[in-house]
Amino acid sequence: MPEWPEMETYRRLLSPLVSGQIIANAVVHRDKTINEPPETFASALSGRRILYVERRGKHLLFHLDDGYRLLLHLMLGGYLHYGANAPKEDEHYQVILTFGDGNRLFFGGLRLGFLHRLSAKIAQEQLRALGPDPFDARLTQAAFKTRLAKRRGKLKPVLVDQKFVSGIGNCYGDEICFEAGVKPDAAIPQLAEETKDRLYLAMREVLTEAAANGGYMDRPLTQDDTLTGGHDARCKVYDREGEACPRCGGTIRLETLAGRKMFYCPDCQRDG
């Protein structure tokens, strides 16, 4: 599932491509992807201008000139492609937006994801439960530690809880824990203060680096996109079961925690 770095990469790449663009028409191939009848959706978008693209956690918000928003969540397997033509003619896309210059934005893989047209008020209400962005100026190191101190249970389930901090998922939850030198299943009440400090710094460092490298998704946004997916080979523990730990040489292990995969090094990651 795309996480903070993947959605931030999309935002950075899409913004100069679609900001200011007028939607000439919208085609819907899967009714369940949207939140209103396809005819209503298409009619409402025709002639609308995209003002800018915003990211909120794992969501993208396309701000329209009529005050409405297109709220996108890719969920598991969703992806975007921008260009005059689809990269694969036989590939199925749930929604396609065509712009006045002939380019199109293809929304694919949205079996579980969605693209909803919402008023500003409703969009805000739907996102209200999200925790702060990892780089929100109000989420200082002290504020992060205060939020963490209010939680119980294991560490990773809290890191990936979108009400705690928005945008972190399975991959970067493990990568953050590795960078901080703590096991994903460490008990939060047992974490030392210096470990909490390392977690905060690791969160910002890991996400910054991953976004700079284009995240781990393997589908380029455009035909000449060489950025997207560049971080996949740089992940240190996620999906690296059986490989050597890049820090200590131990063997990366895969276990299950609260129904999620958990990749970590048992030799250099501690319990607290």
HELIX and SHEET records of a PDB file:
HELIX    1   1 TRP A    4  VAL A   18  1                                  15    
HELIX    2   2 ASP A   31  THR A   33  5                                   3    
HELIX    3   3 PRO A   38  LEU A   45  1                                   8    
HELIX    4   4 ALA A  120  LEU A  127  1                                   8    
HELIX    5   5 GLN A  141  ALA A  149  1                                   9    
HELIX    6   6 LEU A  155  LEU A  159  1                                   5    
HELIX    7   7 ASN A  170  ALA A  180  1                                  11    
HELIX    8   8 ILE A  188  GLN A  190  5                                   3    
HELIX    9   9 GLU A  193  ALA A  212  1                                  20    
HELIX   10  10 ASP A  232  ARG A  234  5                                   3    
SHEET    1   A 4 ILE A  23  VAL A  28  0                                        
SHEET    2   A 4 TYR A  93  PHE A  99 -1                                        
SHEET    3   A 4 ARG A 104  GLY A 108 -1                                        
SHEET    4   A 4 TYR A  79  GLY A  83 -1                                        
SHEET    1   B 4 ILE A  50  ARG A  56  0                                        
SHEET    2   B 4 HIS A  59  LEU A  64 -1                                        
SHEET    3   B 4 TYR A  68  HIS A  73 -1                                        
SHEET    4   B 4 PHE A 114  SER A 119 -1                                        
SHEET    1   C 2 ARG A 253  LEU A 257  0                                        
SHEET    2   C 2 ARG A 260  TYR A 264 -1                                        
END                                                                             
